[in-house]
Amino acid sequence: MLPKLSSARTTAIASVTALAIALTAAVPAQALGRNERNFLKGVAATLIIGALINNQAQARPAPAPEPQRRHVPRDDRYQPRQDHYQPRHDQPAAGRVIGSQSSVYSTHAARAFNSLSLPERRLVQSRLRAYGYYAGSIDGAFGPGTYGALVAYARDTSGERQLSTVAGAYGVLDGLLA
């Protein structure tokens, strides 16, 4: 349908242009003054130039739209490999079932720690380091070092049993954040 519209428009412009030129020739030159003749020439020239510009604009392809950037929310929590740490089975750790093949990353302490914001996680690690329980880097990532420090801190302050539930783990972490 677009080609028909374009050809109809071109035909209409050509017809108006031809009519303007014909009227100029039909009227005797003596009947029109110089200003009227120049006006008719200007109208014809305007119509012709307008048709040429429209044809050029239609002949050019439209510029490609710029790609839109989407905001992808980042999760700044550390995502460890699940097979990285193998627990010892001679002594159960808090929040784990004896004989299970789970790692420190699936404990209640890990879930509570990873639900904190990055600045809060770093603060917990720095407090554990200040109390002498943690020797790792202050990166806000939960791993075996952070887990061992939390278990030792809980054992010395409020009891290791608190880490057997998520609510208890939050209690231990709140004690470090306060």
Secondary structure by P-SEA (a helix, b strand, c coil): caaaaaaaaaaaaaaaaaaaaaaaaacccccccaaaaaaaaaaaaaaaaaaaaaaaaaacccccccbbbbbbbbccccccccccbbbbcccccccccccccccccccaaaaaaaaccaaaaaaaaaaaaaaccccccccccccaaaaaaaaaaaaacccccccccaaaaaaaaaaaac
